[in-house]
């Protein structure tokens, strides 16, 4: 049952992060936005340096880990936004 496995993964992530399911959902949505915006930056030095770096950030997002697209965003790390 894929749905049960996905639910279990989400609940583990919620517990590991100390967040509610809604808060985690919001956080992941923000991570995806940050990844897309970094990939689309006009300035080449502000984009991902390689496809591998982009893939690694997507993988971190899928594993509910902090993504590099939010580097430098102190609120992201300080307040768990």
Secondary structure, DSSP 8 states (H G I E B T S, - for coil): -HHHHHHHHHHHHHHHHT--HHHHHHHHHHHHHHHHHHHT-SSGGGS-SSHHHHHHHHHHHHTT---GGGTT-HHHHHH--
